[in-house]
């Protein structure tokens, strides 16, 4: 049946590239980034904007850890440096945490070594890395954007990809990253992230409850995430947009942020 219907579909032009699960995740995340940026730059009381906006970054960190690519694009470093300078200039040239793109470059660079250690030492290495990142969390936000909480999300991505690929097999023949270790890393990561963002934004009880629920739901989605064609396929016009966003997410992020920084710099009255 498949061999009979596929040529007909191709002949009528009905076969088109499908939307990947990653496209959906990235599109939702970039919308949340826009919410976060708009609230930060243009709204006086941006607490609720931040409640939803701060749910964007975990997905990007996770997918960076999940991806198998070892290539570190030079433009990540260039854009990260430019965006850091723009941020600092709008804050009277005070120190600001280096832009998230620079963290992405560091994570991409370190990922092969981390995966090598995990594949050979499994539980011990994952627990050790998690504890080290948790210990560094209280003071790391001034060193890298999102602090080591972002790195924990990336570690969760590495563990999930390792489990999906059937790697990290220890001497007993069991997968250290497909059993209890992933829930352990997930709970630790979500807890550290909630603590870090609450400390930074001092959400009200209602706001924090919404933020915590969103973080927990997102964590579950990431723990069960597997790259592949989405079971939900939108109309062709929507699919084209989703695929574009999925492949150009970081460029869209950089344009959003740079545009907001420059707009505030040129028209300071727009700032709250």
C-alpha positions as CSV (number, residue, x, y, z in Angstrom):
1,X,0.0,0.0,0.0
2,X,2.8,2.5,0.9
3,X,4.7,1.8,-2.3
4,X,1.5,2.2,-4.3
5,X,0.3,5.5,-2.8
6,X,3.7,7.3,-2.4
7,X,4.3,7.9,-6.2
8,X,0.8,9.3,-6.6
9,X,1.3,11.6,-3.7
10,X,4.6,12.8,-5.1
11,X,3.1,13.3,-8.5
12,X,0.4,15.5,-7.1
13,X,2.8,17.5,-5.0
14,X,1.2,16.4,-1.7
15,X,4.5,15.1,-0.2
16,X,6.3,17.9,1.7
17,X,9.0,17.9,4.3
18,X,7.4,17.2,7.7
19,X,7.6,19.4,10.8
20,X,10.0,17.9,13.4
21,X,9.3,17.8,17.1
22,X,12.2,20.2,17.4
23,X,10.5,22.8,15.2
24,X,7.6,22.9,17.6
25,X,9.9,23.2,20.7
26,X,12.0,26.0,19.1
27,X,9.0,27.9,17.9
28,X,7.3,28.0,21.3
29,X,10.6,28.9,22.9
30,X,11.3,31.8,20.5
31,X,7.8,33.2,21.2
32,X,8.6,33.1,24.9
33,X,11.9,34.8,24.2
34,X,10.0,37.6,22.5
35,X,7.7,37.9,25.5
36,X,10.7,38.0,27.8
37,X,12.5,40.7,25.8
38,X,9.4,42.9,25.4
39,X,8.7,42.8,29.1
40,X,12.3,43.5,30.0
41,X,12.8,46.4,27.6
42,X,9.4,48.1,27.4
43,X,7.2,47.2,30.4
44,X,7.6,48.9,33.8
45,X,6.2,46.0,35.8
46,X,7.4,43.0,33.8
47,X,7.0,40.3,36.4
48,X,4.3,38.4,34.6
49,X,6.2,38.8,31.3
50,X,9.2,37.2,33.0
51,X,7.1,34.4,34.5
52,X,6.5,33.1,30.9
53,X,9.6,34.5,29.3
54,X,12.0,32.6,31.6
55,X,10.6,29.3,30.3
56,X,12.4,29.8,27.0
57,X,16.0,29.2,27.8
58,X,15.8,25.7,29.2
59,X,14.7,24.3,25.8
60,X,17.7,25.9,24.0
61,X,20.2,24.6,26.5
62,X,18.6,21.1,26.5
63,X,18.6,20.9,22.7
64,X,22.2,22.1,22.6
65,X,23.2,19.1,24.9
66,X,21.0,16.8,22.9
67,X,22.4,17.7,19.4
68,X,25.2,15.5,18.1
69,X,27.0,18.3,16.3
70,X,30.5,19.2,17.4
71,X,30.8,22.3,15.2
72,X,31.0,25.7,17.1
73,X,29.8,28.4,14.6
74,X,32.0,31.4,14.7
75,X,29.0,33.7,14.4
76,X,27.8,32.5,17.8
77,X,30.9,33.9,19.3
78,X,30.8,37.1,17.3
79,X,27.1,37.8,17.9
80,X,27.5,36.8,21.6
81,X,30.3,39.4,22.0
82,X,28.4,42.1,20.2
83,X,25.2,41.5,22.2
84,X,27.2,41.5,25.4
85,X,28.7,44.9,24.5
86,X,25.3,46.3,23.6
87,X,23.9,45.1,26.9
88,X,26.8,46.6,28.8
89,X,26.5,49.9,27.0
90,X,22.9,50.3,27.9
91,X,23.8,49.7,31.5
92,X,26.5,52.5,31.7
93,X,29.2,50.0,30.7
94,X,28.9,48.0,33.9
95,X,29.8,44.3,34.0
96,X,27.0,42.1,32.6
97,X,27.1,38.3,32.3
98,X,28.3,37.3,28.8
99,X,25.5,36.7,26.4
100,X,23.9,33.2,26.2
101,X,25.4,32.6,22.8
102,X,28.8,32.5,24.4
103,X,27.6,29.9,26.8
104,X,26.2,27.9,23.9
105,X,29.7,28.0,22.2
106,X,31.3,26.7,25.4
107,X,28.8,24.0,25.9
108,X,29.1,22.8,22.3
109,X,32.9,22.8,22.7
110,X,32.8,20.8,25.9
111,X,30.1,18.4,24.9
112,X,32.3,15.7,23.3
113,X,34.5,15.5,26.4
114,X,31.5,15.3,28.7
115,X,29.9,12.6,26.6
116,X,33.2,10.6,26.6
117,X,33.3,10.7,30.4
118,X,29.6,9.8,30.8
119,X,29.9,6.8,28.4
120,X,32.7,5.4,30.5
121,X,31.8,6.3,34.1
122,X,28.0,6.6,33.8
123,X,26.4,7.3,37.1
124,X,29.5,8.6,38.9
125,X,30.3,11.1,36.2
126,X,26.7,12.4,35.8
127,X,26.2,12.7,39.6
128,X,29.7,14.4,40.0
129,X,29.0,16.9,37.2
130,X,25.5,17.7,38.6
131,X,26.9,18.3,42.0
132,X,29.6,20.6,40.7
133,X,27.1,22.6,38.7
134,X,24.7,22.9,41.6
135,X,27.6,24.0,43.9
136,X,28.6,26.7,41.4
137,X,25.0,27.9,40.8
138,X,24.9,30.6,43.6
139,X,27.7,32.7,42.1
140,X,27.7,31.6,38.4
141,X,25.0,34.0,37.1
142,X,27.5,36.8,37.0
143,X,30.0,34.7,35.0
144,X,27.6,33.2,32.4
145,X,24.0,34.1,31.5
146,X,21.6,31.8,33.3
147,X,24.5,30.5,35.3
148,X,25.2,26.8,35.7
149,X,21.5,26.1,35.7
150,X,21.7,26.5,32.0
151,X,24.6,24.0,31.9
152,X,22.4,21.6,33.9
153,X,19.7,21.7,31.3
154,X,22.4,21.0,28.7
155,X,23.6,18.0,30.8
156,X,20.0,16.7,30.8
157,X,20.0,16.9,27.0
158,X,23.3,15.0,26.8
159,X,21.9,12.3,29.1
160,X,18.7,12.0,27.2
161,X,20.5,11.8,23.8
162,X,22.8,9.1,25.3
163,X,19.8,7.1,26.4
164,X,18.0,7.5,23.1
165,X,21.2,6.3,21.3
166,X,21.6,3.3,23.6
167,X,25.0,4.5,24.9
168,X,26.4,4.8,28.4
169,X,26.5,1.1,29.1
170,X,28.3,0.2,32.3
171,X,30.0,-3.0,33.2
172,X,26.8,-4.6,34.4
173,X,25.3,-4.1,31.0
174,X,22.6,-1.6,32.1
175,X,22.2,1.9,30.8
176,X,23.0,4.5,33.4
177,X,21.2,7.2,31.5
178,X,18.0,5.4,30.7
179,X,17.0,4.5,34.2
180,X,16.9,6.6,37.4
181,X,19.7,9.0,36.4
182,X,17.6,11.1,34.0
183,X,14.8,11.7,36.5
184,X,17.4,12.6,39.1
185,X,19.1,15.1,36.8
186,X,15.8,16.5,35.7
187,X,14.5,17.1,39.2
188,X,17.8,18.6,40.2
189,X,17.9,20.9,37.2
190,X,14.4,22.1,37.6
191,X,14.9,22.7,41.3
192,X,18.0,24.8,40.8
193,X,16.4,26.7,38.0
194,X,13.3,27.5,40.0
195,X,15.5,28.6,43.0
196,X,17.7,30.8,40.7
197,X,14.9,32.6,38.9
198,X,12.9,33.1,42.1
199,X,16.0,34.7,43.7
200,X,16.5,36.9,40.7
201,X,12.9,38.0,40.1
202,X,11.2,37.6,43.5
203,X,7.9,36.4,42.0
204,X,4.8,36.6,44.1
205,X,3.3,33.3,45.3
206,X,0.8,33.2,42.4
207,X,3.5,34.0,39.9
208,X,5.9,31.5,41.3
209,X,3.2,28.8,41.3
210,X,2.6,29.4,37.6
211,X,6.3,29.5,36.8
212,X,6.9,26.3,38.8
213,X,4.0,24.5,37.0
214,X,5.3,25.7,33.6
215,X,8.9,24.5,34.5
216,X,7.7,21.1,35.6
217,X,5.6,20.6,32.5
218,X,8.5,21.7,30.3
219,X,10.8,19.3,32.2
220,X,8.5,16.4,31.5
221,X,8.4,17.3,27.8
222,X,12.2,17.4,27.6
223,X,12.7,14.1,29.6
224,X,10.5,12.2,27.0
225,X,11.7,14.2,24.0
226,X,13.0,12.3,21.0
227,X,13.9,14.1,17.7
228,X,11.8,13.0,14.8
229,X,8.8,13.8,12.6
230,X,6.0,15.3,14.7
231,X,2.8,13.3,14.9
232,X,1.0,16.6,14.6
233,X,1.5,18.1,11.1
234,X,0.0,21.6,10.5
235,X,-1.1,23.0,7.1
236,X,1.7,23.6,4.6
237,X,1.8,27.3,5.1
238,X,2.2,27.0,8.9
239,X,4.7,24.1,8.4
240,X,6.9,26.3,6.3
241,X,7.1,28.9,9.0
242,X,7.7,26.3,11.7
243,X,10.6,24.8,9.7
244,X,12.1,28.2,9.1
245,X,11.9,29.2,12.8
246,X,13.4,25.8,13.7
247,X,16.4,26.3,11.5
248,X,17.0,30.0,12.2
249,X,16.1,30.2,15.9
250,X,19.3,31.7,17.1
251,X,19.4,34.3,14.3
252,X,15.9,35.3,15.2
253,X,16.9,35.5,18.9
254,X,19.9,37.7,18.1
255,X,17.8,40.0,15.9
256,X,15.2,40.4,18.6
257,X,17.7,41.2,21.3
258,X,19.9,43.5,19.2
259,X,16.8,45.3,17.8
260,X,15.5,45.9,21.4
261,X,18.9,47.1,22.7
262,X,19.4,49.5,19.8
263,X,15.9,50.8,20.0
264,X,16.3,51.6,23.7
265,X,19.7,53.2,22.9
266,X,18.4,55.4,20.2
267,X,15.0,56.1,21.9
268,X,15.7,56.0,25.7
269,X,12.2,57.3,26.5
270,X,10.8,53.9,25.5
271,X,12.5,52.3,28.5
272,X,10.2,52.0,31.5
